[in-house]
């Protein structure tokens, strides 16, 4: 039986009221935010907001940075496991 005082209880009840599934929201919301953020400098209102399009070299550098971050993070996570520290 769930504790009524728990935040999880209230948040799940709120999501039931809204009618969405939290797992689906967690999967789709970051992608939506990223797409809109990438689109905004190229949008018709960009000049009114003072935005300029990003250089094309930005995207490969961003992809490479994210890939290196994922690889390095995975290596650091696995290092203590291989050493039998965890």
Residue pairs with C-beta under 8 A, 6 or more apart in sequence:
2 8
2 9
3 9
11 22
12 22
15 21
15 22
15 25
40 46
40 49
40 51
41 51
41 52
41 53
41 54
42 53
43 51
46 52
46 53
80 86
